[in-house]
Amino acid sequence: MQSFGEKLHILRKRRGLSLRQLATMLDLKAHSHIDDMENGRSKPSMELIVKIAELFDVSTDKLLKDYLNLESE
């Protein structure tokens, strides 16, 4: 099982993106928010979840449901 933060980290690393690069792509002011989400210290808004899903071409279900892993991607 993978949490949202673990999945976000995997997707970011697969694309070779830094925290700052991803934050810029998602129109976030602080890259620390990405780090906090990846480490389970904060949760994303629904708007941000949709942006992340579109950016990485994955379903929101795949991102949000812990029992759905990214291995099949």
A tleap script that builds the chain and sets N, CA, C and O, in Angstrom:
source leaprc.protein.ff14SB
mol = sequence {
  NMET GLN SER PHE GLY GLU LYS LEU HIE ILE
  LEU ARG LYS ARG ARG GLY LEU SER LEU ARG
  GLN LEU ALA THR MET LEU ASP LEU LYS ALA
  HIE SER HIE ILE ASP ASP MET GLU ASN GLY
  ARG SER LYS PRO SER MET GLU LEU ILE VAL
  LYS ILE ALA GLU LEU PHE ASP VAL SER THR
  ASP LYS LEU LEU LYS ASP TYR LEU ASN LEU
  GLU SER CGLU
}
set mol.1.N position { 0.829 -1.183 0.000 }
set mol.1.CA position { 0.000 0.000 0.000 }
set mol.1.C position { 0.874 1.247 0.000 }
set mol.1.O position { 1.900 1.311 0.677 }
set mol.2.N position { 0.444 2.231 -0.774 }
set mol.2.CA position { 1.198 3.480 -0.873 }
set mol.2.C position { 0.295 4.661 -0.514 }
set mol.2.O position { -0.839 4.755 -0.982 }
set mol.3.N position { 0.808 5.540 0.308 }
set mol.3.CA position { 0.065 6.747 0.665 }
set mol.3.C position { 0.170 7.769 -0.461 }
set mol.3.O position { 0.977 7.622 -1.379 }
set mol.4.N position { -0.651 8.798 -0.376 }
set mol.4.CA position { -0.595 9.871 -1.364 }
set mol.4.C position { 0.817 10.447 -1.455 }
set mol.4.O position { 1.342 10.640 -2.551 }
set mol.5.N position { 1.423 10.716 -0.318 }
set mol.5.CA position { 2.756 11.301 -0.303 }
set mol.5.C position { 3.799 10.422 -0.967 }
set mol.5.O position { 4.655 10.914 -1.702 }
set mol.6.N position { 3.730 9.132 -0.713 }
set mol.6.CA position { 4.663 8.200 -1.354 }
set mol.6.C position { 4.478 8.207 -2.865 }
set mol.6.O position { 5.449 8.192 -3.621 }
set mol.7.N position { 3.218 8.231 -3.297 }
set mol.7.CA position { 2.937 8.246 -4.732 }
set mol.7.C position { 3.432 9.534 -5.377 }
set mol.7.O position { 4.004 9.509 -6.467 }
set mol.8.N position { 3.213 10.656 -4.705 }
set mol.8.CA position { 3.681 11.934 -5.230 }
set mol.8.C position { 5.204 11.921 -5.370 }
set mol.8.O position { 5.741 12.375 -6.380 }
set mol.9.N position { 5.886 11.407 -4.370 }
set mol.9.CA position { 7.349 11.321 -4.413 }
set mol.9.C position { 7.808 10.451 -5.585 }
set mol.9.O position { 8.722 10.825 -6.319 }
set mol.10.N position { 7.179 9.308 -5.755 }
set mol.10.CA position { 7.531 8.393 -6.853 }
set mol.10.C position { 7.321 9.079 -8.203 }
set mol.10.O position { 8.193 9.033 -9.071 }
set mol.11.N position { 6.166 9.713 -8.374 }
set mol.11.CA position { 5.867 10.371 -9.644 }
set mol.11.C position { 6.844 11.512 -9.925 }
set mol.11.O position { 7.300 11.677 -11.056 }
set mol.12.N position { 7.159 12.282 -8.916 }
set mol.12.CA position { 8.109 13.392 -9.083 }
set mol.12.C position { 9.484 12.880 -9.478 }
set mol.12.O position { 10.112 13.420 -10.388 }
set mol.13.N position { 9.952 11.843 -8.801 }
set mol.13.CA position { 11.279 11.281 -9.084 }
set mol.13.C position { 11.329 10.651 -10.472 }
set mol.13.O position { 12.335 10.770 -11.171 }
set mol.14.N position { 10.241 9.978 -10.877 }
set mol.14.CA position { 10.196 9.370 -12.212 }
set mol.14.C position { 10.389 10.408 -13.306 }
set mol.14.O position { 10.978 10.118 -14.347 }
set mol.15.N position { 9.898 11.606 -13.073 }
set mol.15.CA position { 10.031 12.690 -14.050 }
set mol.15.C position { 11.331 13.465 -13.874 }
set mol.15.O position { 11.647 14.343 -14.677 }
set mol.16.N position { 12.085 13.143 -12.826 }
set mol.16.CA position { 13.345 13.833 -12.586 }
set mol.16.C position { 13.153 15.275 -12.145 }
set mol.16.O position { 13.979 16.137 -12.444 }
set mol.17.N position { 12.061 15.535 -11.432 }
set mol.17.CA position { 11.756 16.900 -11.004 }
set mol.17.C position { 12.222 17.155 -9.574 }
set mol.17.O position { 12.128 16.283 -8.710 }
set mol.18.N position { 12.717 18.345 -9.347 }
set mol.18.CA position { 13.040 18.760 -7.986 }
set mol.18.C position { 11.751 19.243 -7.318 }
set mol.18.O position { 10.727 19.419 -7.978 }
set mol.19.N position { 11.815 19.454 -6.008 }
set mol.19.CA position { 10.668 20.001 -5.290 }
set mol.19.C position { 10.289 21.369 -5.864 }
set mol.19.O position { 9.111 21.660 -6.070 }
set mol.20.N position { 11.293 22.197 -6.116 }
set mol.20.CA position { 11.046 23.543 -6.661 }
set mol.20.C position { 10.408 23.491 -8.044 }
set mol.20.O position { 9.485 24.251 -8.339 }
set mol.21.N position { 10.903 22.595 -8.885 }
set mol.21.CA position { 10.350 22.486 -10.237 }
set mol.21.C position { 8.881 22.075 -10.190 }
set mol.21.O position { 8.048 22.648 -10.893 }
set mol.22.N position { 8.568 21.084 -9.364 }
set mol.22.CA position { 7.185 20.633 -9.269 }
set mol.22.C position { 6.300 21.726 -8.689 }
set mol.22.O position { 5.184 21.935 -9.165 }
set mol.23.N position { 6.777 22.415 -7.683 }
set mol.23.CA position { 6.003 23.509 -7.094 }
set mol.23.C position { 5.692 24.570 -8.156 }
set mol.23.O position { 4.572 25.077 -8.217 }
set mol.24.N position { 6.661 24.896 -8.975 }
set mol.24.CA position { 6.446 25.870 -10.045 }
set mol.24.C position { 5.409 25.365 -11.039 }
set mol.24.O position { 4.528 26.118 -11.453 }
set mol.25.N position { 5.507 24.111 -11.418 }
set mol.25.CA position { 4.564 23.536 -12.375 }
set mol.25.C position { 3.138 23.525 -11.831 }
set mol.25.O position { 2.174 23.595 -12.594 }
set mol.26.N position { 3.012 23.437 -10.516 }
set mol.26.CA position { 1.694 23.393 -9.880 }
set mol.26.C position { 1.238 24.770 -9.395 }
set mol.26.O position { 0.212 24.887 -8.727 }
set mol.27.N position { 1.995 25.797 -9.729 }
set mol.27.CA position { 1.688 27.182 -9.323 }
set mol.27.C position { 1.634 27.355 -7.808 }
set mol.27.O position { 0.791 28.084 -7.286 }
set mol.28.N position { 2.536 26.679 -7.113 }
set mol.28.CA position { 2.635 26.825 -5.662 }
set mol.28.C position { 3.723 27.836 -5.335 }
set mol.28.O position { 4.741 27.904 -6.023 }
set mol.29.N position { 3.509 28.611 -4.297 }
set mol.29.CA position { 4.484 29.631 -3.907 }
set mol.29.C position { 5.680 29.031 -3.173 }
set mol.29.O position { 6.790 29.557 -3.249 }
set mol.30.N position { 5.449 27.930 -2.462 }
set mol.30.CA position { 6.527 27.347 -1.655 }
set mol.30.C position { 6.709 25.865 -1.992 }
set mol.30.O position { 5.749 25.094 -2.004 }
set mol.31.N position { 7.953 25.487 -2.265 }
set mol.31.CA position { 8.220 24.078 -2.546 }
set mol.31.C position { 8.120 23.228 -1.277 }
set mol.31.O position { 8.013 22.004 -1.348 }
set mol.32.N position { 8.156 23.884 -0.124 }
set mol.32.CA position { 8.057 23.138 1.134 }
set mol.32.C position { 6.707 22.426 1.257 }
set mol.32.O position { 6.603 21.421 1.959 }
set mol.33.N position { 5.680 22.936 0.585 }
set mol.33.CA position { 4.374 22.281 0.630 }
set mol.33.C position { 4.443 20.902 -0.033 }
set mol.33.O position { 3.807 19.956 0.431 }
set mol.34.N position { 5.211 20.791 -1.111 }
set mol.34.CA position { 5.408 19.496 -1.768 }
set mol.34.C position { 6.101 18.543 -0.808 }
set mol.34.O position { 5.682 17.397 -0.648 }
set mol.35.N position { 7.157 19.018 -0.174 }
set mol.35.CA position { 7.891 18.194 0.791 }
set mol.35.C position { 6.978 17.748 1.931 }
set mol.35.O position { 7.019 16.590 2.346 }
set mol.36.N position { 6.162 18.657 2.430 }
set mol.36.CA position { 5.234 18.316 3.513 }
set mol.36.C position { 4.219 17.264 3.070 }
set mol.36.O position { 3.890 16.361 3.838 }
set mol.37.N position { 3.727 17.373 1.855 }
set mol.37.CA position { 2.779 16.366 1.349 }
set mol.37.C position { 3.465 15.016 1.173 }
set mol.37.O position { 2.912 13.980 1.542 }
set mol.38.N position { 4.659 15.032 0.614 }
set mol.38.CA position { 5.385 13.773 0.398 }
set mol.38.C position { 5.679 13.065 1.714 }
set mol.38.O position { 5.730 11.836 1.761 }
set mol.39.N position { 5.870 13.823 2.769 }
set mol.39.CA position { 6.211 13.239 4.064 }
set mol.39.C position { 5.018 13.119 5.013 }
set mol.39.O position { 5.189 12.828 6.196 }
set mol.40.N position { 3.813 13.343 4.492 }
set mol.40.CA position { 2.606 13.149 5.278 }
set mol.40.C position { 2.330 14.214 6.321 }
set mol.40.O position { 1.510 14.002 7.215 }
set mol.41.N position { 2.997 15.352 6.225 }
set mol.41.CA position { 2.790 16.422 7.200 }
set mol.41.C position { 1.651 17.359 6.817 }
set mol.41.O position { 1.152 18.110 7.655 }
set mol.42.N position { 1.240 17.315 5.555 }
set mol.42.CA position { 0.090 18.117 5.125 }
set mol.42.C position { -0.661 17.375 4.033 }
set mol.42.O position { -0.140 16.455 3.404 }
set mol.43.N position { -1.888 17.799 3.830 }
set mol.43.CA position { -2.742 17.172 2.823 }
set mol.43.C position { -3.046 18.193 1.740 }
set mol.43.O position { -3.178 19.384 2.022 }
set mol.44.N position { -3.158 17.732 0.504 }
set mol.44.CA position { -3.449 18.643 -0.596 }
set mol.44.C position { -4.928 18.998 -0.663 }
set mol.44.O position { -5.783 18.255 -0.182 }
set mol.45.N position { -5.212 20.136 -1.262 }
set mol.45.CA position { -6.600 20.505 -1.544 }
set mol.45.C position { -7.089 19.659 -2.723 }
set mol.45.O position { -6.292 19.050 -3.437 }
set mol.46.N position { -8.399 19.630 -2.913 }
set mol.46.CA position { -8.940 18.892 -4.057 }
set mol.46.C position { -8.447 19.499 -5.363 }
set mol.46.O position { -8.153 18.776 -6.314 }
set mol.47.N position { -8.357 20.808 -5.411 }
set mol.47.CA position { -7.862 21.484 -6.614 }
set mol.47.C position { -6.438 21.029 -6.941 }
set mol.47.O position { -6.108 20.785 -8.102 }
set mol.48.N position { -5.609 20.920 -5.922 }
set mol.48.CA position { -4.224 20.500 -6.133 }
set mol.48.C position { -4.149 19.031 -6.539 }
set mol.48.O position { -3.315 18.665 -7.367 }
set mol.49.N position { -4.992 18.201 -5.978 }
set mol.49.CA position { -5.030 16.784 -6.359 }
set mol.49.C position { -5.341 16.645 -7.845 }
set mol.49.O position { -4.710 15.858 -8.550 }
set mol.50.N position { -6.305 17.406 -8.307 }
set mol.50.CA position { -6.673 17.361 -9.731 }
set mol.50.C position { -5.505 17.830 -10.602 }
set mol.50.O position { -5.222 17.219 -11.632 }
set mol.51.N position { -4.826 18.902 -10.202 }
set mol.51.CA position { -3.659 19.389 -10.953 }
set mol.51.C position { -2.570 18.329 -11.028 }
set mol.51.O position { -1.975 18.109 -12.083 }
set mol.52.N position { -2.313 17.672 -9.895 }
set mol.52.CA position { -1.274 16.633 -9.848 }
set mol.52.C position { -1.659 15.462 -10.743 }
set mol.52.O position { -0.824 14.949 -11.488 }
set mol.53.N position { -2.913 15.039 -10.674 }
set mol.53.CA position { -3.390 13.933 -11.504 }
set mol.53.C position { -3.228 14.261 -12.987 }
set mol.53.O position { -2.775 13.423 -13.767 }
set mol.54.N position { -3.597 15.473 -13.370 }
set mol.54.CA position { -3.471 15.879 -14.774 }
set mol.54.C position { -2.011 15.979 -15.204 }
set mol.54.O position { -1.653 15.547 -16.300 }
set mol.55.N position { -1.181 16.540 -14.354 }
set mol.55.CA position { 0.236 16.692 -14.683 }
set mol.55.C position { 0.918 15.346 -14.923 }
set mol.55.O position { 1.691 15.190 -15.868 }
set mol.56.N position { 0.622 14.380 -14.057 }
set mol.56.CA position { 1.276 13.078 -14.150 }
set mol.56.C position { 0.449 12.038 -14.902 }
set mol.56.O position { 0.853 10.880 -15.009 }
set mol.57.N position { -0.704 12.450 -15.420 }
set mol.57.CA position { -1.574 11.571 -16.200 }
set mol.57.C position { -1.945 10.292 -15.437 }
set mol.57.O position { -1.826 9.179 -15.949 }
set mol.58.N position { -2.396 10.495 -14.202 }
set mol.58.CA position { -2.918 9.395 -13.386 }
set mol.58.C position { -4.299 9.807 -12.879 }
set mol.58.O position { -4.622 10.994 -12.828 }
set mol.59.N position { -5.096 8.829 -12.511 }
set mol.59.CA position { -6.428 9.147 -12.003 }
set mol.59.C position { -6.336 9.646 -10.561 }
set mol.59.O position { -5.392 9.333 -9.836 }
set mol.60.N position { -7.325 10.419 -10.171 }
set mol.60.CA position { -7.368 10.867 -8.775 }
set mol.60.C position { -7.560 9.669 -7.851 }
set mol.60.O position { -7.044 9.664 -6.733 }
set mol.61.N position { -8.293 8.660 -8.301 }
set mol.61.CA position { -8.445 7.438 -7.504 }
set mol.61.C position { -7.088 6.808 -7.220 }
set mol.61.O position { -6.799 6.403 -6.094 }
set mol.62.N position { -6.262 6.734 -8.256 }
set mol.62.CA position { -4.932 6.123 -8.106 }
set mol.62.C position { -4.106 6.899 -7.079 }
set mol.62.O position { -3.341 6.305 -6.320 }
set mol.63.N position { -4.258 8.210 -7.056 }
set mol.63.CA position { -3.515 9.039 -6.101 }
set mol.63.C position { -4.049 8.903 -4.674 }
set mol.63.O position { -3.275 8.838 -3.719 }
set mol.64.N position { -5.366 8.860 -4.538 }
set mol.64.CA position { -5.981 8.971 -3.220 }
set mol.64.C position { -6.211 7.651 -2.489 }
set mol.64.O position { -6.205 7.615 -1.258 }
set mol.65.N position { -6.407 6.597 -3.216 }
set mol.65.CA position { -6.723 5.308 -2.576 }
set mol.65.C position { -5.429 4.559 -2.271 }
set mol.65.O position { -4.715 4.122 -3.174 }
set mol.66.N position { -5.147 4.423 -0.987 }
set mol.66.CA position { -3.897 3.794 -0.550 }
set mol.66.C position { -3.719 2.371 -1.079 }
set mol.66.O position { -2.591 1.919 -1.277 }
set mol.67.N position { -4.806 1.678 -1.304 }
set mol.67.CA position { -4.704 0.285 -1.757 }
set mol.67.C position { -4.427 0.174 -3.257 }
set mol.67.O position { -4.185 -0.926 -3.753 }
set mol.68.N position { -4.456 1.291 -3.986 }
set mol.68.CA position { -4.105 1.293 -5.397 }
set mol.68.C position { -2.670 1.796 -5.554 }
set mol.68.O position { -2.386 2.972 -5.324 }
set mol.69.N position { -1.784 0.907 -5.943 }
set mol.69.CA position { -0.374 1.260 -6.084 }
set mol.69.C position { -0.079 1.778 -7.482 }
set mol.69.O position { -0.884 1.603 -8.396 }
set mol.70.N position { 1.060 2.408 -7.649 }
set mol.70.CA position { 1.468 2.958 -8.937 }
set mol.70.C position { 2.182 1.943 -9.822 }
set mol.70.O position { 2.487 2.258 -10.972 }
set mol.71.N position { 2.457 0.750 -9.336 }
set mol.71.CA position { 3.239 -0.211 -10.103 }
set mol.71.C position { 2.680 -0.453 -11.488 }
set mol.71.O position { 3.439 -0.710 -12.423 }
set mol.72.N position { 1.369 -0.377 -11.640 }
set mol.72.CA position { 0.760 -0.649 -12.932 }
set mol.72.C position { 0.921 0.508 -13.909 }
set mol.72.O position { 0.512 0.400 -15.065 }
set mol.73.N position { 1.508 1.608 -13.461 }
set mol.73.CA position { 1.692 2.785 -14.328 }
set mol.73.C position { 2.871 2.568 -15.239 }
set mol.73.O position { 3.195 3.439 -16.047 }
savepdb mol mol.pdb
quit
